[in-house]
Amino acid sequence: MSDLLKILQETADPDSSKLAKILDLGEEDVERQLRELKESGVLLGWVPLLHPSKSSSNAVNALIEVKISPEREGGFDRLAHRISKFDEVEACHLMSGAYDLMVIVQGENLHAVASFVSERLSTIEGVLSTATHFLLRSYKEHGHLLSVEGEMNEKPPVSA
């Protein structure tokens, strides 16, 4: 099944007939493996990779460093799960180093992200501090280069 997982991560194409040809397996066998991966919780879903500057979305993405106070029984888990449940949160990771959580947030504009951080995230009991970094331009996403060197010479927008 590790070969199937590797191909899925590279192509993200759920077409079992294509996967069967690549893996030199029967289509039924690939469908069974996919079903087992879904049932076991290994395979969570399919996410398309969109080029940020070529899609029609004007959404703003930000990386937020969050320092939190660990709890006696649960460590960082309870607060991390609580923060992860916000609709604005795309990803939340426990980190080593200068801060505890790296939270990736998406909002309609800079103001929406700033409001989320100041009104909802930073007011949670146990959140000690936050530092917000707005994403200006992406060069590589999920192993895919998004631009060729020298292709984008204009300055990225600072406000939205």
HELIX and SHEET records of a PDB file:
HELIX    1   1 SER A    2  THR A   11  1                                  10    
HELIX    2   2 SER A   16  LEU A   23  1                                   8    
HELIX    3   3 GLU A   27  SER A   40  1                                  14    
HELIX    4   4 ASP A   77  SER A   84  1                                   8    
HELIX    5   5 LEU A  110  SER A  115  1                                   6    
HELIX    6   6 PHE A  116  LEU A  121  3                                   6    
SHEET    1   A 4 VAL A  89  LEU A  94  0                                        
SHEET    2   A 4 LEU A 101  GLY A 107 -1                                        
SHEET    3   A 4 VAL A  60  ILE A  68 -1                                        
SHEET    4   A 4 VAL A 127  PHE A 134 -1                                        
SHEET    1   B 2 LYS A 140  GLU A 141  0                                        
SHEET    2   B 2 HIS A 144  LEU A 145 -1                                        
END                                                                             
